Amino acid sequence: MNTILLQVLSVTKRYHNGTVMIDALKGVDLTIYKGEIVTLLGVNGAGKTTLSSIIATLHPATSGDIIKNGISIYKDVVKYRRTIGFCPQKPNIDMMLSLEENLFFAGLYFGLSQTIIKERTEYLLNRFGLTQYRYSKGSILSGGYKQRFLLARTLMHNPDLVILDEPTVGLDPHIRRDIWEVIKDLKKDGITVLLTTHYLDEAEKLSDRVCVLDKGVIKIIDTPEHLIQKHNQTNLEDVFVALIEESKAE
Ligand code: ADP
């Protein structure tokens, strides 16, 4: 049976840009189940980043609530943050520090003890094939290895929900596939993943369900297979193009 991990309930977000108000989310409801990979899709401006960054508590919702394991995340944001990992699109590794030092500070940030930091550092460097770079500065890593390291650092405090914002943007195709394997391994470990991507092949390969946002509302939530079948297409990209055409015609 599917167990609910997180529920987004009637979430809205209104930005105030000078005198202009932008309703980026207009009442979003989304249930995320334990152990699944859910991908947010939508054209630029649809509200994907706003939704994922509200779930990551980078900024608050204007209204609505988010429930994790039965409790509003806003009751204790610090406690909630210790259970989630957020991997930003732009690598924010401290380039002057070694990978080991970067992990050390990530561990301190999450209040881990020195013993746990040591254990997690060993585990993650080994798990992500980064042991040989442990004393190297972040600046020497290639784009693919930077992304691998960001994912490793995201797991430092052993979160059960990981939010990945465009994890493969700008990477070469073979490196993107390498990162896909890393993401699939997260799922194998029982970690729930909320992914944002512009790559439809990536969404099709990785997602248990895709959630299509359109002008601040969820238009569709379904499995890629079902969407492809329902829209009589051969891949998710063609489904997505068909949906955009529908949205323009509305
Ligand atoms: P997406 O990630 O799907 O491209 P966003 O969530 O970034 O969409 O943006 C949704 C809408 O909110 C857009 O109209 C965007 O211009 C607006 N928006 C996003 N961030 C801000 C902000 N910090 N201030 C004002 N408007 C914003």
Residues whose N, C-alpha, C, O or C-beta is under 5 A from the ligand:
A	BS01	ADP	Y15 N17 I22 A24 G42 V43 N44 G45 A46 G47 K48 T49 T50
